């Protein structure tokens, strides 16, 4: 399996883990994550036991078919898609309307439509390109805690079976 596919699967498990953490009344907010081919980070004031328990539960649930845990409305992919659409719509609207006040009005209207459209499009981009709910053959090897100044960071190390 290539590095991008491993990153997508870790990204999906990261989302599942954070979704479960946020569903618990004791989870602090905000929480954030970042995925790479070898695992993912969870940033937030959490106990290592909570991160481990929720990561393992997310993995079990995703392996049992809850692949929707891989897609999150809070993902950075949504922000990037929204920003790109709004920028293109604003610039295009302004130029196509010939600039001036008409261009500003068109640019604003286009930006609003782009932001509305970015929600379902961001979800689609996540589902197809930046996350994967296919975590079969994935294993959590270790969860470790690191303090970086006032920030608590947990590293969730993962591996994949050779046939996954």
N, C-alpha and C positions, 0 to 999 in steps of 0.2 A: 504494500500500500504506500502511495507517495505521501510526501510531507503535507500537501494541501488537503488530502482526504483525512489524514490524521488530525490536522488542525480543525477541520470542519466538524469532525466527530467530538473532539474535545470542546469545541465551541458550543455544540449542542448540549453536552453534558454540563458544561458551565452554566448555561441557561437553565437547565433543569434543576441544578443544585441551587442556584440563586432564587428561582421561582419557589422552591420548597422552603428555603430559608425565609423569604419574605412572607410566606403564608403563615409562619409561626408568629405569634404575638410578641415573642421575646426578641425577635431579630431586630437589630438596629438598622436605621436607614440613614444615609444611603449605603448601598452595597454596590460593588462594581466587580468586574471580572475581566480577564484577558487570557486568551488561549493561544497556545503554540503547539507544535507537533507532539511534544513530550508530556503535555498536561495543561493545567490552567491555574491562574491565580484568582483568589477571592480576596478582595480588599474590603475590610470592615471589622469593627470591634466584635469579634465572635470567638467562641471557644473552639479549640481544635476538635473536640468531641462533636460539637454541633456541625462543623463543616464536614467532618468525616461521615457522620450519620446521615446527613442530607445528601451528600454526594453518592453514598452507597445506595440510599433509597431511590434517588433519581436514576441511577444506573439500573437498578432492578426494575423499576417501573418502565423505563425506556426499553429495556430488553424484553419486557412483557408486552410491548406494543404501544406504549404511550409516547409515541414519537413527537406529538405536539408539544411536549415539554422543551423541545429543542428550539422553538421559535419564541422570541420575547418581544413585547412592545417597547421595551427599554433598551434594546440593542443599538449599539453605535451604527450598525448598518442602516437603521431607519434614519438616523441623523444625517448620515452622508447622502442617502438617497433624497431626503427632503431638501438638504442644502443645494445639491446639484440641480434638482428639478426647479427649485425656486430661483436659483441664479439664472439658469437657461431661460425660464419663462419670463423673468423680469427683463433681462437683456433683450430677448427676442421681441417681447411686447413693446418695449420702448422704441426699438429700432423700426419695427414694422409699422408702428403708429406715426412715425416721422418725427419723434422727439417732442419737445415742448410739453405743455400741460396734457395734451391728448396721450402722449407717450407715457407720462407719469401715471395717468389714470389706467391705461392699458397694462402697464407694468405691474401696478398694484393688484389689479384684478387677476392677472395671470399668476402672480405670486400666491395669492389666496387659493386659487384652484390647484396650483402645484402642491401646496402644503396639504390640502385635502386629499389629493391623489397619492401623495407620498406614503400615507399610512398603509394602504393595501399593497402598494408597489414595494415598499420596504419589506413587508412580510414575505412577498413573493421572492424578492432577491435573497432574503435569508434562507427560505426553503430550498431554493435552487442552487445557490452559489456559496453562501458563507457559513451555513450550519448543516448538520446532518443528524437525524434522529436514529440512524443506523449504528447502534453501539454494540451490536453482537460481536462477541470475541474481545470486547474491551474489558480491561481490568484496572482497578485502582490499586496501585502499588503502595503508595504512601501519602500521608497528609502531614505536612510540616508547617509550623508557625514561625514567622519572622517578624521582628519589630523593626520598623524603619522610622526613627523619630517617634512621632505620636501615631503613626499608621501601623495597623496590624494587617499583615499579609499572610495568607495561607497558600502554600503550593500544593496542588493535588497532582501527583505524578501518576501517569497512566501508561499502560502498554496494551498492545493488541496481539491477539493470537495470529500466528503466521498465515492462516487461511482466511482471516477476516478482511 
